[in-house]
Amino acid sequence: MDSFGDFFWLLVWAFVFGCYLVVLFQVLIDLFRDEDLSGWWKAVWVIFLIIVPFLSVLIYVIARGRGMAERHQAAKGPREVDTYVPPPIIHMSNPADQIASAQTLLDKGAITQAEFDQLKQKALA
């Protein structure tokens, strides 16, 4: 490494190689995650990934990219949308404080009227 240019290109190629490794491992993970693909086809893909790695990864991503995204999403599991966990109510000795705290949560829309009634009954008990 005699010049800055050599060092710069070394960094560029190291970055490209790192990106390739990330994509390669994603392809391998997807390949073995796919239940529809037989073991023989998986073996053929792995052999091609070893013999012509860059071209094989490119073809795999083009040919099976949509399925990759779907399998990745399915592996992550369903998203929990609009799941609200109310904050824990601090046990206050005064029932009036408990009811006031629950009323504040109700006013903010953090709890429903049914939850407010339940908290109110618990405070009065």
N, C-alpha and C positions, 0 to 999 in steps of 0.2 A: 504494500500500500504506500505508494510514493506520493500520491496527491489526494487532494480533497475529492476530486471527481471519482476516483476509485472507491473511496470510502462511501461516498453518496450512493453509487450504484450498488455497492454491497448492501447498504441499508434498504434500498428499493427492492432488490431481489430477495432479501431476507423477509421483508414484509409480504411480498407476493407469495413466497413459499409458505409462510405462516398462514396466509389466507387460504391457500390451497389445502393445507393440512386440516384446517377447520372444516372446509367443504367436504373433504375426503371422509373425515370421521362422521359428519352428518349423513353422508351417503351410506356409509357402512352401518350406522345405527338404523337408518331407515330401511336398509336392505334386510336386516335381520328382524325388524319390527313388523314387516309386511307378512301377514298370515296367508294372503292369497297367492304368493309366489312360492313355487315348489323349491325344495332343497337343491335340485339340479340347476334351476335358473339362478339361484343365489350363488352357487358355486361358479357358474359361468360368468356372472357379473364380477365376482371377486377375482377370477383369473384375468378378465379384461382389465380390471383396476390395477392389477400387478403388471401386466404386459404393456399396456398403453394408458398410463394413469390419467394424464390431462384430458385426452380425448374421451376416455370412458366416463370420467366425472362430468364432463360437459354434456355428453349424450344422455347420461342418466338424469341429470337435472332438467334437460329439455324434455325428455320423454316421460319422466315420472314426477316432475316437479309439483304438479297439483296434488297428486296422491301423497307426496312427501308432506306437504302442508297439512293435509287432512289427517294423516297418521300422527303427525306431531301434535296437532290440536287435540286429537282423541287421547293421546298418551298423557297430556297434561291434565285431562279430566274436565268435567263440566265447570264452567265459570259460575261462581256464586254472584248473581246479579241482584242488586237491591236487597241484600241481606243486612239487616240492621241489628246490631247487638247493643241494647241499651246499656249505658254505663251502670256499674253497680251502685245501688243506693247505700249511702253510708248510714249505718245504724245510729240514728239520733235518738237520744233519750226522750225528746219532746215530740209527741205525735203531730203537733201543729207544724213543727219544722219539717217533718217528713212529708206532710200533705202539701206544704208550701213548695218544697223541692219538687214533688211530683207535678204540681200545678205549673211550675216553671218549665218542666220538660214537656208538658202537654201544650203549653202556649208556644213553645219553639217547634212543635210538631215532631218531637223526637219519640213520643209515645202516643198511642191511640187512647180514645176515651175509655175503652174497656180496660186497658192496662192501668190507666189512672184510677179507675174505680177499684181495681184489684189492689193497687198500692195503698189507696185510702182505707180500704177494709183491713189491710194488714197493719196499717199504722194505728187504727182504732182498736184493734184486737189486743 
